[in-house]
Amino acid sequence: MQRNQIIIRDIKEIEKDINEALAGVASMLLDTDKIYQVATNFIYLDKNIFIYLDNTEEAFENIKFNSPASFSIVRTEKQGGKEITYRLKSITINGEIRIVDEQKVIEQIKEMYRSKYSSRIPSENYEVPENFIVCIIDTLEIKALIEEGN
């Protein structure tokens, strides 16, 4: 088995991959010092990740807001060669998770979600359940790499 990793430094390439992705995994700390992970769709805006979290879920009450969080996206491809049989591209965004309380940003994220995930629904008919809260992973660092191997 061999494995080769290449760090991606081109922010335009990284952002293109982030914007093309439909989902990722958000990880955050709970008050119990456990890590809570949730697969979710998202919006990438101004180098930050925006997600909806359901405030009726038990874990929501225990999230340590204003503490470290991360969001990861992974894309894999099977390769047909003898030297390289797989190619994995991963992007991890590290930052702090907070609840968004600015109404203008909440409305902007709602429209961006509609456009990205439900574009057939007109804006005036698109509704977000009241228990879905917009949260931001305020980016401190973005790491991206390609791994190839066999």
Backbone torsions as a table, in degrees:
resi	resn	phi	psi	omega
1	MET	NA	136.2	174.5
2	GLN	-131.5	153.6	-177.9
3	ARG	-146.6	132.4	179.6
4	ASN	-127.3	129.3	179.4
5	GLN	-114.8	138.0	179.6
6	ILE	-126.0	125.1	177.1
7	ILE	-79.2	133.0	176.8
8	ILE	-94.0	125.6	-178.2
9	ARG	-112.8	-12.7	-177.8
10	ASP	-76.7	105.4	-176.2
11	ILE	-61.8	-31.7	178.7
12	LYS	-66.0	-40.9	177.0
13	GLU	-65.7	-42.8	179.8
14	ILE	-62.4	-47.7	-178.8
15	GLU	-65.9	-33.9	175.5
16	LYS	-61.1	-45.5	179.0
17	ASP	-64.7	-40.6	178.1
18	ILE	-61.7	-46.9	-177.2
19	ASN	-68.2	-27.3	178.1
20	GLU	-79.2	-22.6	-178.6
21	ALA	-72.2	143.6	179.1
22	LEU	-98.1	-19.2	-177.4
23	ALA	-155.6	166.0	176.8
24	GLY	-159.3	-169.4	179.8
25	VAL	-120.8	121.9	175.6
26	ALA	-95.1	134.0	179.3
27	SER	-125.1	133.1	-178.9
28	MET	-148.3	161.3	-179.8
29	LEU	-85.4	146.5	172.9
30	LEU	-105.3	163.5	176.9
31	ASP	-58.4	-24.1	-179.7
32	THR	-82.3	5.6	-177.1
33	ASP	65.9	17.2	171.7
34	LYS	-92.0	161.5	176.8
35	ILE	-98.4	131.4	177.1
36	TYR	-106.0	126.0	177.9
37	GLN	-120.2	140.2	178.1
38	VAL	-142.4	128.1	172.6
39	ALA	-75.8	132.4	-174.2
40	THR	-156.0	158.4	169.2
41	ASN	-82.9	172.5	-169.8
42	PHE	-163.2	168.5	171.2
43	ILE	-125.0	136.5	175.4
44	TYR	-106.6	119.0	-177.1
45	LEU	-145.8	129.8	178.7
46	ASP	52.7	42.6	178.1
47	LYS	66.8	15.9	178.7
48	ASN	-120.2	157.8	177.7
49	ILE	-104.1	132.4	176.1
50	PHE	-117.6	131.8	178.4
51	ILE	-135.0	160.6	170.8
52	TYR	-100.3	132.7	171.8
53	LEU	-118.1	143.4	-178.0
54	ASP	-87.1	114.8	-176.7
55	ASN	-75.9	-1.4	175.0
56	THR	-92.6	-7.7	177.9
57	GLU	-76.1	142.7	-177.9
58	GLU	-56.9	-40.7	-177.6
59	ALA	-64.1	-29.9	-176.5
60	PHE	-56.4	-42.1	-178.8
61	GLU	-62.6	-24.8	-174.6
62	ASN	-101.6	1.0	179.9
63	ILE	-68.1	133.0	174.9
64	LYS	-84.8	92.1	177.4
65	PHE	-71.0	157.9	-175.6
66	ASN	61.6	33.7	176.9
67	SER	-134.1	172.3	-176.5
68	PRO	-58.3	144.1	176.9
69	ALA	-152.0	163.0	176.3
70	SER	-144.6	161.5	178.1
71	PHE	-137.0	128.7	-176.7
72	SER	-123.4	141.6	176.0
73	ILE	-126.7	134.6	178.9
74	VAL	-131.4	135.6	174.7
75	ARG	-128.9	130.1	-180.0
76	THR	-120.1	151.4	176.0
77	GLU	-137.9	137.9	174.0
78	LYS	-86.9	135.2	-179.9
79	GLN	-107.0	150.8	-176.6
80	GLY	-96.7	0.8	-175.5
81	GLY	-85.1	170.9	177.7
82	LYS	-79.8	-38.0	-177.7
83	GLU	-76.8	-40.6	-177.9
84	ILE	-124.2	119.5	-179.5
85	THR	-108.7	-13.4	176.2
86	TYR	-147.3	157.5	175.9
87	ARG	-139.6	124.6	-177.8
88	LEU	-122.1	131.1	176.4
89	LYS	-118.4	125.2	-179.6
90	SER	-127.8	144.5	176.9
91	ILE	-130.5	128.9	176.6
92	THR	-124.5	128.9	179.0
93	ILE	-110.2	118.9	178.9
94	ASN	-106.9	140.2	179.3
95	GLY	-174.3	-149.9	177.6
96	GLU	-121.6	141.0	179.2
97	ILE	-95.5	134.3	177.7
98	ARG	-142.0	157.4	172.4
99	ILE	-82.8	134.6	177.1
100	VAL	-84.9	127.0	179.9
101	ASP	-117.9	-3.7	178.9
102	GLU	-81.2	115.6	-173.3
103	GLN	-58.5	-36.8	179.7
104	LYS	-61.8	-43.0	179.2
105	VAL	-68.2	-40.9	178.4
106	ILE	-58.5	-45.0	179.2
107	GLU	-66.8	-39.0	178.6
108	GLN	-63.2	-44.5	179.8
109	ILE	-65.9	-40.6	177.7
110	LYS	-57.4	-46.2	-179.4
111	GLU	-67.7	-37.3	178.9
112	MET	-67.8	-38.2	174.5
113	TYR	-61.1	-46.8	-179.8
114	ARG	-58.7	-46.3	-178.2
115	SER	-64.2	-40.1	-176.4
116	LYS	-79.1	-39.8	-170.8
117	TYR	-111.8	-20.2	-175.5
118	SER	-141.4	47.1	-172.0
119	SER	-62.9	-18.9	178.6
120	ARG	-76.1	-14.7	178.7
121	ILE	-90.3	125.1	177.7
122	PRO	-62.7	149.6	-178.7
123	SER	-51.6	-42.0	-176.4
124	GLU	-68.5	-17.1	179.3
125	ASN	-103.0	-4.6	-176.1
126	TYR	-84.5	125.7	-179.1
127	GLU	-127.9	143.3	174.4
128	VAL	-110.1	129.0	179.7
129	PRO	-55.8	144.7	-176.9
130	GLU	-60.1	-27.8	-178.0
131	ASN	-82.1	-2.3	177.0
132	PHE	-90.5	120.8	-175.2
133	ILE	-109.8	131.6	177.6
134	VAL	-76.5	127.2	176.8
135	CYS	-124.2	151.5	179.2
136	ILE	-118.1	137.4	164.3
137	ILE	-100.3	100.7	-175.9
138	ASP	-76.1	110.0	-167.9
139	THR	-68.2	130.6	171.0
140	LEU	-107.3	-30.2	-179.0
141	GLU	-158.5	146.9	174.6
142	ILE	-122.6	126.6	177.0
143	LYS	-118.0	136.0	178.6
144	ALA	-140.6	138.9	177.1
145	LEU	-150.8	159.4	174.1
146	ILE	-114.2	133.7	173.8
147	GLU	-120.6	131.3	176.1
148	GLU	-125.8	145.9	179.3
149	GLY	-174.8	-167.5	178.1
150	ASN	-146.6	NA	NA
